[in-house]
Amino acid sequence: MKRFIAVALLIFFGFSPFRGNSQEAFQKGEWLKFRIHYGMFTASFATLEVDETVVNGKPVYHVEGIGKSTAPLSWFFKVDDNYQTFIDKKDGKPYRFIRKINEGGHTKDLEVHFNHKDNQALVYNKKYNTNKTYTTKENVHDMLSAFYYIRNEISSDGLRPGEEMNLNLFIDDENMDFKLQFIGREVIKTKFGKVATLKFRPFVMAGRVFKEKESLTFWVTDDENKIPVKIEADLAVGSLDADLDAYKGLRNPFRIIMD
């Protein structure tokens, strides 16, 4: 149970040859809410909100992601997660990342400071009051900054099935290579109406959580926003679905296909 909740929330808090979205995909004030289902049950909600602030004299986007379980799941497995990232408004690189989670009693309280000049990440573990410096790869992202970076990178013009994106991630204390493959275009039904989407499949690790390395699929709007509207995941036990439930403050028009 703990693993499928964590996976669901990491998808949102958690992509490069696809370059050049014609305009920025998000802005201050954007707010997204997702309903996460496990089987027939609504297991949790996740929200993402964009604000602005200043870090070390530089203007940044401050993004906060919150995930909470719902009844009846919360009665026996409570989820209370908070993710934050501070990303440069020009190049999208993260300066600071916060991960404070409580998932059924499993807790983490981490703050990561990125030094892109020296390719390092200083991890302050507040739970154990420890500091440790790790070597990172070039142009590294945290799981939340990656989501916003890729939205600005996707250009649907000329995008062909089979093309791939690659991104370097640093999560907790580990460097990870992230690969995402474009599957194709698809019109799907949402609570807001029919929406034209771009369909992607990330390559994930098979075993404890996912059935196979291609067990995760998601759809983002085929417009200038590139917001995710649907996710499907085949887990080692059961399946997980997530859908966009509410939104406000979008930078660009949300295109709904009228019948």
Secondary structure by P-SEA (a helix, b strand, c coil): caaaaaaaaaaaaccccccccccccccccbbbbbbbbccccccbbbbbbbbccccccbbbbbbbbbbbccccccccbbbbbbbbbbbbcccccccbbbbbbbcccbbbbbbbbbccccbbbbbbccccbbbbbbbbccccccaaaaaaaaaaaccccccccccbbbbbbbcccbbbbbbbbbcbbbbbbccccbbbbbbbbbbbbccccccccccccccccccccccccbbbbbcccbbbbbccccccccccccccccc
